[in-house]
Amino acid sequence: MGDLYDADVLEWSEHQARLLRQLVAGEAGNEAPDWANIIEEVESVGRSQVDAVESLWTLAFLHDLKAEAWPLSRDEPHWRGEARLFRRQARRKFTPSMRSKIDVAELYSDALAGMPETMDGQEPLPVPTTCPVTVDELLGDSS
């Protein structure tokens, strides 16, 4: 069954769903579910949700940093709007159990690493080198 998982995860998942439905219905089957990969997939569902929130917050940080570093850029309003959008989307996806798994300081550091060295030939203005917000502040942001 591991071969099908590696070759065609969609077909594998549909097959596993059929096997699990048979088990729940009490029907005897000739084949056992692929428990190892099922467990891995269940764990990955939660991890992908954390990854989504982290990605959105990193993008929000990056856009806010660009707006702060180049406040006179014609793109500044666009960056601010994108940052607000990413924060709102992250708030909708965030669940309480994610709090202990997300390091906003690390996400901010990632965003700093993604900053361009120049924009339209202009050097950036100084930006904070440490994360200026907490998870609570990100979640409470009404914008």
DRENTORKOL-3810 file (N, C-alpha, C; in nm, 4 decimals):
REM DRENTORKOL-3810
@n.u->0.0822; n.v->-0.1195; n.w->0.0000; ca.u->0.0000; ca.v->0.0000; ca.w->0.0000; c.u->0.0864; c.v->0.1256; c.w->0.0000
@n.u->0.2069; n.v->0.1158; n.w->0.0567; ca.u->0.2982; ca.v->0.2295; ca.w->0.0575; c.u->0.3357; c.v->0.2733; c.w->-0.0826
@n.u->0.3396; n.v->0.1771; n.w->-0.1766; ca.u->0.3724; ca.v->0.2119; ca.w->-0.3147; c.u->0.2656; c.v->0.3019; c.w->-0.3751
@n.u->0.1375; n.v->0.2697; n.w->-0.3491; ca.u->0.0288; ca.v->0.3520; ca.w->-0.4010; c.u->0.0333; c.v->0.4910; c.w->-0.3374
@n.u->0.0654; n.v->0.4962; n.w->-0.2089; ca.u->0.0777; ca.v->0.6250; ca.w->-0.1389; c.u->0.1810; c.v->0.7127; c.w->-0.2093
@n.u->0.2940; n.v->0.6542; n.w->-0.2455; ca.u->0.4004; ca.v->0.7294; ca.w->-0.3116; c.u->0.3674; c.v->0.7617; c.w->-0.4573
@n.u->0.2932; n.v->0.6737; n.w->-0.5235; ca.u->0.2659; ca.v->0.6903; ca.w->-0.6662; c.u->0.1464; c.v->0.7810; c.w->-0.6949
@n.u->0.0396; n.v->0.7687; n.w->-0.6136; ca.u->-0.0831; ca.v->0.8443; ca.w->-0.6413; c.u->-0.1578; c.v->0.8648; c.w->-0.5104
@n.u->-0.1246; n.v->0.9718; n.w->-0.4397; ca.u->-0.1808; ca.v->0.9943; ca.w->-0.3063; c.u->-0.3321; c.v->1.0147; c.w->-0.3109
@n.u->-0.3850; n.v->1.0671; n.w->-0.4197; ca.u->-0.5299; ca.v->1.0819; ca.w->-0.4306; c.u->-0.5976; c.v->0.9453; c.w->-0.4347
@n.u->-0.5494; n.v->0.8566; n.w->-0.5205; ca.u->-0.6079; ca.v->0.7220; ca.w->-0.5273; c.u->-0.5911; c.v->0.6502; c.w->-0.3934
@n.u->-0.4720; n.v->0.6645; n.w->-0.3312; ca.u->-0.4463; ca.v->0.6042; ca.w->-0.2006; c.u->-0.5478; c.v->0.6543; c.w->-0.0982
@n.u->-0.5703; n.v->0.7859; n.w->-0.0939; ca.u->-0.6609; ca.v->0.8426; ca.w->0.0072; c.u->-0.8045; c.v->0.7950; c.w->-0.0143
@n.u->-0.8483; n.v->0.7856; n.w->-0.1379; ca.u->-0.9836; ca.v->0.7366; ca.w->-0.1651; c.u->-0.9970; c.v->0.5899; c.w->-0.1233
@n.u->-0.8938; n.v->0.5121; n.w->-0.1509; ca.u->-0.8950; ca.v->0.3714; ca.w->-0.1126; c.u->-0.8970; c.v->0.3570; c.w->0.0397
@n.u->-0.8151; n.v->0.4359; n.w->0.1072; ca.u->-0.8110; ca.v->0.4298; ca.w->0.2533; c.u->-0.9447; c.v->0.4724; c.w->0.3133
@n.u->-1.0086; n.v->0.5716; n.w->0.2563; ca.u->-1.1400; ca.v->0.6157; ca.w->0.3053; c.u->-1.2415; c.v->0.5020; c.w->0.2932
@n.u->-1.2377; n.v->0.4289; n.w->0.1818; ca.u->-1.3288; ca.v->0.3142; ca.w->0.1656; c.u->-1.3026; c.v->0.2091; c.w->0.2724
@n.u->-1.1746; n.v->0.1789; n.w->0.2952; ca.u->-1.1395; ca.v->0.0789; ca.w->0.3969; c.u->-1.1846; c.v->0.1235; c.w->0.5366
@n.u->-1.1646; n.v->0.2491; n.w->0.5688; ca.u->-1.2046; ca.v->0.2997; ca.w->0.7011; c.u->-1.3561; c.v->0.2983; c.w->0.7167
@n.u->-1.4295; n.v->0.3324; n.w->0.6103; ca.u->-1.5764; ca.v->0.3264; ca.w->0.6162; c.u->-1.6241; c.v->0.1828; c.w->0.6389
@n.u->-1.5578; n.v->0.0865; n.w->0.5745; ca.u->-1.5923; ca.v->-0.0540; ca.w->0.5948; c.u->-1.5695; c.v->-0.0939; c.w->0.7406
@n.u->-1.4578; n.v->-0.0505; n.w->0.7976; ca.u->-1.4279; ca.v->-0.0809; ca.w->0.9383; c.u->-1.5341; c.v->-0.0224; c.w->1.0300
@n.u->-1.5700; n.v->0.1032; n.w->1.0075; ca.u->-1.6699; ca.v->0.1703; ca.w->1.0910; c.u->-1.8048; c.v->0.1005; c.w->1.0794
@n.u->-1.8366; n.v->0.0518; n.w->0.9609; ca.u->-1.9645; ca.v->-0.0168; ca.w->0.9393; c.u->-1.9617; c.v->-0.1609; c.w->0.9914
@n.u->-1.8465; n.v->-0.2058; n.w->1.0373; ca.u->-1.8362; ca.v->-0.3413; ca.w->1.0894; c.u->-1.8236; c.v->-0.4473; c.w->0.9814
@n.u->-1.7938; n.v->-0.4065; n.w->0.8600; ca.u->-1.7791; ca.v->-0.5009; ca.w->0.7496; c.u->-1.6386; c.v->-0.5582; c.w->0.7494
@n.u->-1.6310; n.v->-0.6863; n.w->0.7312; ca.u->-1.5003; ca.v->-0.7516; ca.w->0.7240; c.u->-1.4381; c.v->-0.7213; c.w->0.5893
@n.u->-1.3111; n.v->-0.6971; n.w->0.5904; ca.u->-1.2403; ca.v->-0.6706; ca.w->0.4653; c.u->-1.1172; c.v->-0.7576; c.w->0.4557
@n.u->-1.0665; n.v->-0.7714; n.w->0.3362; ca.u->-0.9472; ca.v->-0.8526; ca.w->0.3140; c.u->-0.8189; c.v->-0.7721; c.w->0.3300
@n.u->-0.8338; n.v->-0.6443; n.w->0.3453; ca.u->-0.7162; ca.v->-0.5570; ca.w->0.3475; c.u->-0.7242; c.v->-0.4625; c.w->0.4670
@n.u->-0.6126; n.v->-0.4473; n.w->0.5359; ca.u->-0.6063; ca.v->-0.3542; ca.w->0.6492; c.u->-0.5717; c.v->-0.2143; c.w->0.5975
@n.u->-0.6235; n.v->-0.1146; n.w->0.6627; ca.u->-0.5843; ca.v->0.0217; ca.w->0.6247; c.u->-0.4330; c.v->0.0420; c.w->0.6398
@n.u->-0.3802; n.v->0.1348; n.w->0.5683; ca.u->-0.2381; ca.v->0.1718; ca.w->0.5714; c.u->-0.2161; c.v->0.2655; c.w->0.6897
@n.u->-0.2171; n.v->0.2073; n.w->0.8111; ca.u->-0.2187; ca.v->0.2877; ca.w->0.9336; c.u->-0.1016; c.v->0.3838; c.w->0.9438
@n.u->0.0170; n.v->0.3406; n.w->0.9071; ca.u->0.1346; ca.v->0.4276; ca.w->0.9217; c.u->0.1175; c.v->0.5569; c.w->0.8422
@n.u->0.0742; n.v->0.5450; n.w->0.7182; ca.u->0.0569; ca.v->0.6652; ca.w->0.6360; c.u->-0.0679; c.v->0.7436; c.w->0.6759
@n.u->-0.1709; n.v->0.6749; n.w->0.7228; ca.u->-0.2909; ca.v->0.7455; ca.w->0.7704; c.u->-0.2540; c.v->0.8326; c.w->0.8894
@n.u->-0.1783; n.v->0.7783; n.w->0.9824; ca.u->-0.1359; ca.v->0.8553; ca.w->1.1004; c.u->-0.0530; c.v->0.9753; c.w->1.0572
@n.u->0.0381; n.v->0.9533; n.w->0.9647; ca.u->0.1220; ca.v->1.0633; ca.w->0.9146; c.u->0.0369; c.v->1.1726; c.w->0.8503
@n.u->-0.0624; n.v->1.1329; n.w->0.7733; ca.u->-0.1495; ca.v->1.2310; ca.w->0.7074; c.u->-0.2338; c.v->1.3085; c.w->0.8078
@n.u->-0.2832; n.v->1.2413; n.w->0.9102; ca.u->-0.3616; ca.v->1.3103; ca.w->1.0127; c.u->-0.2751; c.v->1.4158; c.w->1.0809
@n.u->-0.1529; n.v->1.3785; n.w->1.1143; ca.u->-0.0619; ca.v->1.4758; ca.w->1.1762; c.u->-0.0309; c.v->1.5918; c.w->1.0825
@n.u->-0.0182; n.v->1.5637; n.w->0.9547; ca.u->0.0172; ca.v->1.6696; ca.w->0.8593; c.u->-0.0963; c.v->1.7700; c.w->0.8397
@n.u->-0.2196; n.v->1.7275; n.w->0.8629; ca.u->-0.3331; ca.v->1.8204; ca.w->0.8511; c.u->-0.3155; c.v->1.9361; c.w->0.9496
@n.u->-0.2855; n.v->1.9029; n.w->1.0739; ca.u->-0.2648; ca.v->2.0068; ca.w->1.1742; c.u->-0.1433; c.v->2.0912; c.w->1.1442
@n.u->-0.0355; n.v->2.0256; n.w->1.1036; ca.u->0.0879; ca.v->2.0999; ca.w->1.0744; c.u->0.0657; c.v->2.1973; c.w->0.9586
@n.u->-0.0127; n.v->2.1570; n.w->0.8599; ca.u->-0.0347; ca.v->2.2462; ca.w->0.7451; c.u->-0.1126; c.v->2.3708; c.w->0.7863
@n.u->-0.1989; n.v->2.3571; n.w->0.8861; ca.u->-0.2724; ca.v->2.4748; ca.w->0.9344; c.u->-0.1788; c.v->2.5718; c.w->1.0061
@n.u->-0.0867; n.v->2.5179; n.w->1.0854; ca.u->0.0138; ca.v->2.6017; ca.w->1.1516; c.u->0.1011; c.v->2.6687; c.w->1.0459
@n.u->0.1430; n.v->2.5919; n.w->0.9462; ca.u->0.2256; ca.v->2.6476; ca.w->0.8388; c.u->0.1545; c.v->2.7624; c.w->0.7676
@n.u->0.0244; n.v->2.7490; n.w->0.7467; ca.u->-0.0517; ca.v->2.8535; ca.w->0.6788; c.u->-0.0509; c.v->2.9828; c.w->0.7603
@n.u->-0.0739; n.v->2.9731; n.w->0.8906; ca.u->-0.0735; ca.v->3.0921; ca.w->0.9765; c.u->0.0660; c.v->3.1538; c.w->0.9783
@n.u->0.1686; n.v->3.0705; n.w->0.9911; ca.u->0.3050; ca.v->3.1226; ca.w->0.9923; c.u->0.3381; c.v->3.1937; c.w->0.8615
@n.u->0.2982; n.v->3.1364; n.w->0.7515; ca.u->0.3244; ca.v->3.1970; ca.w->0.6215; c.u->0.2544; c.v->3.3327; c.w->0.6078
@n.u->0.1294; n.v->3.3378; n.w->0.6491; ca.u->0.0548; ca.v->3.4631; ca.w->0.6396; c.u->0.1152; c.v->3.5714; c.w->0.7292
@n.u->0.1544; n.v->3.5357; n.w->0.8509; ca.u->0.2159; ca.v->3.6349; ca.w->0.9390; c.u->0.3525; c.v->3.6783; c.w->0.8874
@n.u->0.4297; n.v->3.5869; n.w->0.8298; ca.u->0.5590; ca.v->3.6245; ca.w->0.7722; c.u->0.5392; c.v->3.7230; c.w->0.6580
@n.u->0.4428; n.v->3.6964; n.w->0.5720; ca.u->0.4138; ca.v->3.7886; ca.w->0.4618; c.u->0.3651; c.v->3.9237; c.w->0.5132
@n.u->0.2834; n.v->3.9223; n.w->0.6180; ca.u->0.2374; ca.v->4.0494; ca.w->0.6767; c.u->0.3560; c.v->4.1287; c.w->0.7299
@n.u->0.4451; n.v->4.0609; n.w->0.8013; ca.u->0.5647; ca.v->4.1289; ca.w->0.8520; c.u->0.6466; c.v->4.1876; c.w->0.7373
@n.u->0.6688; n.v->4.1087; n.w->0.6331; ca.u->0.7499; ca.v->4.1544; ca.w->0.5208; c.u->0.6894; c.v->4.2780; c.w->0.4550
@n.u->0.5598; n.v->4.2761; n.w->0.4341; ca.u->0.4949; ca.v->4.3914; ca.w->0.3709; c.u->0.4992; c.v->4.5147; c.w->0.4616
@n.u->0.4764; n.v->4.4961; n.w->0.5899; ca.u->0.4867; ca.v->4.6092; ca.w->0.6827; c.u->0.6293; c.v->4.6623; c.w->0.6879
@n.u->0.7269; n.v->4.5728; n.w->0.6864; ca.u->0.8668; ca.v->4.6165; ca.w->0.6879; c.u->0.9016; c.v->4.6976; c.w->0.5636
@n.u->0.8564; n.v->4.6526; n.w->0.4484; ca.u->0.8833; ca.v->4.7281; ca.w->0.3255; c.u->0.8180; c.v->4.8660; c.w->0.3325
@n.u->0.6954; n.v->4.8715; n.w->0.3841; ca.u->0.6266; ca.v->5.0005; ca.w->0.3949; c.u->0.6997; c.v->5.0938; c.w->0.4916
@n.u->0.7561; n.v->5.0374; n.w->0.5966; ca.u->0.8291; ca.v->5.1188; ca.w->0.6936; c.u->0.9656; c.v->5.1612; c.w->0.6388
@n.u->1.0285; n.v->5.0726; n.w->0.5643; ca.u->1.1621; ca.v->5.1009; ca.w->0.5115; c.u->1.1591; c.v->5.1971; c.w->0.3932
@n.u->1.0495; n.v->5.1952; n.w->0.3176; ca.u->1.0364; ca.v->5.2839; ca.w->0.2013; c.u->0.9007; c.v->5.3541; c.w->0.2060
@n.u->0.8797; n.v->5.4411; n.w->0.3034; ca.u->0.7480; ca.v->5.5029; ca.w->0.3219; c.u->0.7045; c.v->5.5944; c.w->0.2075
@n.u->0.7979; n.v->5.6405; n.w->0.1267; ca.u->0.7624; ca.v->5.7302; ca.w->0.0164; c.u->0.7409; c.v->5.6553; c.w->-0.1150
@n.u->0.7539; n.v->5.5248; n.w->-0.1115; ca.u->0.7334; ca.v->5.4450; ca.w->-0.2324; c.u->0.5867; c.v->5.4515; c.w->-0.2745
@n.u->0.5653; n.v->5.4493; n.w->-0.4036; ca.u->0.4267; ca.v->5.4470; ca.w->-0.4544; c.u->0.3565; c.v->5.3173; c.w->-0.4149
@n.u->0.4339; n.v->5.2143; n.w->-0.3781; ca.u->0.3783; ca.v->5.0857; ca.w->-0.3389; c.u->0.3412; c.v->5.0781; c.w->-0.1911
@n.u->0.3753; n.v->5.1805; n.w->-0.1132; ca.u->0.3516; ca.v->5.1764; ca.w->0.0316; c.u->0.2054; c.v->5.1468; c.w->0.0666
@n.u->0.1070; n.v->5.2128; n.w->0.0063; ca.u->-0.0327; ca.v->5.1791; ca.w->0.0409; c.u->-0.0687; c.v->5.0340; c.w->0.0066
@n.u->-0.0148; n.v->4.9859; n.w->-0.1026; ca.u->-0.0397; ca.v->4.8461; ca.w->-0.1423; c.u->0.0194; c.v->4.7511; c.w->-0.0384
@n.u->0.1431; n.v->4.7770; n.w->0.0061; ca.u->0.2059; ca.v->4.6902; ca.w->0.1055; c.u->0.1269; c.v->4.6893; c.w->0.2357
@n.u->0.0804; n.v->4.8066; n.w->0.2775; ca.u->0.0026; ca.v->4.8142; ca.w->0.4022; c.u->-0.1283; c.v->4.7353; c.w->0.3882
@n.u->-0.1936; n.v->4.7500; n.w->0.2734; ca.u->-0.3182; ca.v->4.6764; ca.w->0.2500; c.u->-0.2964; c.v->4.5264; c.w->0.2483
@n.u->-0.1907; n.v->4.4829; n.w->0.1826; ca.u->-0.1592; ca.v->4.3399; ca.w->0.1786; c.u->-0.1299; c.v->4.2886; c.w->0.3192
@n.u->-0.0553; n.v->4.3648; n.w->0.3981; ca.u->-0.0228; ca.v->4.3231; ca.w->0.5348; c.u->-0.1504; c.v->4.3063; c.w->0.6170
@n.u->-0.2435; n.v->4.4009; n.w->0.6034; ca.u->-0.3712; ca.v->4.3893; ca.w->0.6763; c.u->-0.4458; c.v->4.2642; c.w->0.6341
@n.u->-0.4504; n.v->4.2391; n.w->0.5045; ca.u->-0.5190; ca.v->4.1210; ca.w->0.4523; c.u->-0.4573; c.v->3.9933; c.w->0.5079
@n.u->-0.3247; n.v->3.9833; n.w->0.5057; ca.u->-0.2576; ca.v->3.8626; ca.w->0.5552; c.u->-0.2844; c.v->3.8420; c.w->0.7038
@n.u->-0.2844; n.v->3.9495; n.w->0.7827; ca.u->-0.3127; ca.v->3.9361; ca.w->0.9262; c.u->-0.4561; c.v->3.8890; c.w->0.9494
@n.u->-0.5501; n.v->3.9426; n.w->0.8731; ca.u->-0.6908; ca.v->3.9003; ca.w->0.8875; c.u->-0.7067; c.v->3.7524; c.w->0.8520
@n.u->-0.6446; n.v->3.7114; n.w->0.7433; ca.u->-0.6537; ca.v->3.5714; ca.w->0.7025; c.u->-0.5910; c.v->3.4803; c.w->0.8082
@n.u->-0.4784; n.v->3.5221; n.w->0.8644; ca.u->-0.4135; ca.v->3.4419; ca.w->0.9686; c.u->-0.5020; c.v->3.4314; c.w->1.0924
@n.u->-0.5670; n.v->3.5423; n.w->1.1296; ca.u->-0.6557; ca.v->3.5381; ca.w->1.2470; c.u->-0.7683; c.v->3.4380; c.w->1.2272
@n.u->-0.8220; n.v->3.4297; n.w->1.1072; ca.u->-0.9311; ca.v->3.3347; ca.w->1.0814; c.u->-0.8836; c.v->3.1901; c.w->1.0910
@n.u->-0.7596; n.v->3.1645; n.w->1.0544; ca.u->-0.7068; ca.v->3.0283; ca.w->1.0554; c.u->-0.6489; c.v->2.9884; c.w->1.1912
@n.u->-0.6158; n.v->3.0862; n.w->1.2732; ca.u->-0.5503; ca.v->3.0597; ca.w->1.4008; c.u->-0.6441; c.v->2.9864; c.w->1.4962
@n.u->-0.5886; n.v->2.8859; n.w->1.5670; ca.u->-0.6617; ca.v->2.8179; ca.w->1.6732; c.u->-0.5766; c.v->2.8241; c.w->1.8001
@n.u->-0.6396; n.v->2.8168; n.w->1.9176; ca.u->-0.5644; ca.v->2.8313; ca.w->2.0430; c.u->-0.4460; c.v->2.7354; c.w->2.0579
@n.u->-0.4565; n.v->2.6148; n.w->2.0072; ca.u->-0.3466; ca.v->2.5189; ca.w->2.0240; c.u->-0.2220; c.v->2.5580; c.w->1.9446
@n.u->-0.2346; n.v->2.6519; n.w->1.8526; ca.u->-0.1194; ca.v->2.6954; ca.w->1.7733; c.u->-0.0265; c.v->2.7877; c.w->1.8524
@n.u->-0.0795; n.v->2.8492; n.w->1.9571; ca.u->-0.0036; ca.v->2.9507; ca.w->2.0316; c.u->0.1352; c.v->2.9005; c.w->2.0728
@n.u->0.1434; n.v->2.7785; n.w->2.1215; ca.u->0.2718; ca.v->2.7270; ca.w->2.1696; c.u->0.3619; c.v->2.6777; c.w->2.0568
@n.u->0.3098; n.v->2.6714; n.w->1.9369; ca.u->0.3867; ca.v->2.6186; ca.w->1.8249; c.u->0.4421; c.v->2.7274; c.w->1.7330
@n.u->0.3944; n.v->2.8501; n.w->1.7488; ca.u->0.4344; ca.v->2.9583; ca.w->1.6587; c.u->0.5263; c.v->3.0554; c.w->1.7321
@n.u->0.6430; n.v->3.0777; n.w->1.6740; ca.u->0.7417; ca.v->3.1705; ca.w->1.7280; c.u->0.7407; c.v->3.2960; c.w->1.6397
@n.u->0.6677; n.v->3.3994; n.w->1.6829; ca.u->0.6550; ca.v->3.5195; ca.w->1.5989; c.u->0.7888; c.v->3.5898; c.w->1.5809
@n.u->0.8772; n.v->3.5808; n.w->1.6789; ca.u->1.0096; ca.v->3.6426; ca.w->1.6636; c.u->1.0860; c.v->3.5765; c.w->1.5484
@n.u->1.0720; n.v->3.4458; n.w->1.5353; ca.u->1.1375; ca.v->3.3751; ca.w->1.4251; c.u->1.0746; c.v->3.4135; c.w->1.2908
@n.u->0.9428; n.v->3.4267; n.w->1.2888; ca.u->0.8755; ca.v->3.4677; ca.w->1.1651; c.u->0.9203; c.v->3.6078; c.w->1.1235
@n.u->0.9315; n.v->3.6966; n.w->1.2212; ca.u->0.9769; ca.v->3.8330; ca.w->1.1952; c.u->1.1196; c.v->3.8303; c.w->1.1405
@n.u->1.2044; n.v->3.7454; n.w->1.2000; ca.u->1.3420; ca.v->3.7316; ca.w->1.1524; c.u->1.3443; c.v->3.6826; c.w->1.0077
@n.u->1.2550; n.v->3.5893; n.w->0.9752; ca.u->1.2446; ca.v->3.5416; ca.w->0.8365; c.u->1.2057; c.v->3.6557; c.w->0.7433
@n.u->1.1116; n.v->3.7380; n.w->0.7872; ca.u->1.0689; ca.v->3.8517; ca.w->0.7048; c.u->1.1840; c.v->3.9497; c.w->0.6859
@n.u->1.2594; n.v->3.9746; n.w->0.7905; ca.u->1.3764; ca.v->4.0628; ca.w->0.7778; c.u->1.4740; c.v->4.0081; c.w->0.6744
@n.u->1.4925; n.v->3.8772; n.w->0.6762; ca.u->1.5847; ca.v->3.8141; ca.w->0.5808; c.u->1.5352; c.v->3.8286; c.w->0.4373
@n.u->1.4046; n.v->3.8428; n.w->0.4209; ca.u->1.3473; ca.v->3.8573; ca.w->0.2871; c.u->1.3409; c.v->4.0002; c.w->0.2360
@n.u->1.3855; n.v->4.0941; n.w->0.3169; ca.u->1.3815; ca.v->4.2346; ca.w->0.2749; c.u->1.4795; c.v->4.2603; c.w->0.1610
@n.u->1.4360; n.v->4.3373; n.w->0.0607; ca.u->1.5304; ca.v->4.3742; ca.w->-0.0456; c.u->1.6360; c.v->4.4707; c.w->0.0086
@n.u->1.7529; n.v->4.4701; n.w->-0.0547; ca.u->1.8594; ca.v->4.5602; ca.w->-0.0121; c.u->1.8326; c.v->4.7033; c.w->-0.0570
@n.u->1.7677; n.v->4.7168; n.w->-0.1709; ca.u->1.7281; ca.v->4.8490; ca.w->-0.2213; c.u->1.5920; c.v->4.8367; c.w->-0.2871
@n.u->1.5257; n.v->4.9494; n.w->-0.3030; ca.u->1.3966; ca.v->4.9534; ca.w->-0.3721; c.u->1.4008; c.v->5.0781; c.w->-0.4604
@n.u->1.3875; n.v->5.0575; n.w->-0.5898; ca.u->1.3950; ca.v->5.1690; ca.w->-0.6848; c.u->1.5219; c.v->5.2511; c.w->-0.6629
@n.u->1.6317; n.v->5.1813; n.w->-0.6344; ca.u->1.7598; ca.v->5.2474; ca.w->-0.6143; c.u->1.7765; c.v->5.3147; c.w->-0.4789
@n.u->1.6779; n.v->5.3026; n.w->-0.3918; ca.u->1.6829; ca.v->5.3657; ca.w->-0.2601; c.u->1.7198; c.v->5.2634; c.w->-0.1528
@n.u->1.8075; n.v->5.3041; n.w->-0.0625; ca.u->1.8395; ca.v->5.2231; ca.w->0.0548; c.u->1.7196; c.v->5.2269; c.w->0.1488
@n.u->1.6976; n.v->5.1227; n.w->0.2283; ca.u->1.5850; ca.v->5.1247; ca.w->0.3224; c.u->1.6136; c.v->5.2152; c.w->0.4423
@n.u->1.5071; n.v->5.2733; n.w->0.4970; ca.u->1.5187; ca.v->5.3392; ca.w->0.6260; c.u->1.5347; c.v->5.2308; c.w->0.7318
@n.u->1.5885; n.v->5.2642; n.w->0.8484; ca.u->1.6025; ca.v->5.1624; ca.w->0.9530; c.u->1.4663; c.v->5.1064; c.w->0.9962
@n.u->1.4643; n.v->4.9773; n.w->1.0231; ca.u->1.3445; ca.v->4.9092; ca.w->1.0734; c.u->1.3838; c.v->4.8347; c.w->1.2007
@n.u->1.2872; n.v->4.8046; n.w->1.2867; ca.u->1.3201; ca.v->4.7298; ca.w->1.4080; c.u->1.3839; c.v->4.5951; c.w->1.3733
@n.u->1.4857; n.v->4.5588; n.w->1.4480; ca.u->1.5532; ca.v->4.4316; ca.w->1.4231; c.u->1.4967; c.v->4.3191; c.w->1.5090
@n.u->1.4115; n.v->4.3542; n.w->1.6049; ca.u->1.3434; ca.v->4.2520; ca.w->1.6850; c.u->1.1938; c.v->4.2685; c.w->1.6660
@n.u->1.1235; n.v->4.1610; n.w->1.6796; ca.u->0.9793; ca.v->4.1611; ca.w->1.6550; c.u->0.9082; c.v->4.2579; c.w->1.7499
@n.u->0.8328; n.v->4.3524; n.w->1.6939; ca.u->0.7672; ca.v->4.4532; ca.w->1.7773; c.u->0.6285; c.v->4.4136; c.w->1.8274
@n.u->0.5805; n.v->4.2932; n.w->1.7942; ca.u->0.4456; ca.v->4.2529; ca.w->1.8340; c.u->0.4455; c.v->4.1120; c.w->1.8926
@n.u->0.3401; n.v->4.0824; n.w->1.9655; ca.u->0.3192; ca.v->3.9503; ca.w->2.0237; c.u->0.2066; c.v->3.8800; c.w->1.9482
@n.u->0.1898; n.v->3.7534; n.w->1.9751; ca.u->0.0772; ca.v->3.6787; ca.w->1.9161; c.u->-0.0536; c.v->3.7461; c.w->1.9549
@n.u->-0.0656; n.v->3.7850; n.w->2.0823; ca.u->-0.1892; ca.v->3.8503; ca.w->2.1261; c.u->-0.2171; c.v->3.9772; c.w->2.0469
@n.u->-0.1139; n.v->4.0548; n.w->2.0211; ca.u->-0.1329; ca.v->4.1779; ca.w->1.9433; c.u->-0.1716; c.v->4.1465; c.w->1.7991
@n.u->-0.1123; n.v->4.0443; n.w->1.7416; ca.u->-0.1504; ca.v->4.0044; ca.w->1.6066; c.u->-0.2950; c.v->3.9582; c.w->1.6003
@n.u->-0.3377; n.v->3.8859; n.w->1.7021; ca.u->-0.4753; ca.v->3.8356; ca.w->1.7050; c.u->-0.5756; c.v->3.9460; c.w->1.7379
@n.u->-0.5335; n.v->4.0456; n.w->1.8128; ca.u->-0.6236; ca.v->4.1530; ca.w->1.8526; c.u->-0.6336; c.v->4.2644; c.w->1.7528
@n.u->-0.5454; n.v->4.2637; n.w->1.6540; ca.u->-0.5413; ca.v->4.3687; ca.w->1.5538; c.u->-0.6750; c.v->4.3719; c.w->1.4801
@n.u->-0.7416; n.v->4.4842; n.w->1.4824; ca.u->-0.8727; ca.v->4.4943; ca.w->1.4188; c.u->-0.8638; c.v->4.5307; c.w->1.2721
@n.u->-0.7441; n.v->4.5575; n.w->1.2228; ca.u->-0.7335; ca.v->4.5943; ca.w->1.0812; c.u->-0.7232; c.v->4.4728; c.w->0.9931
END
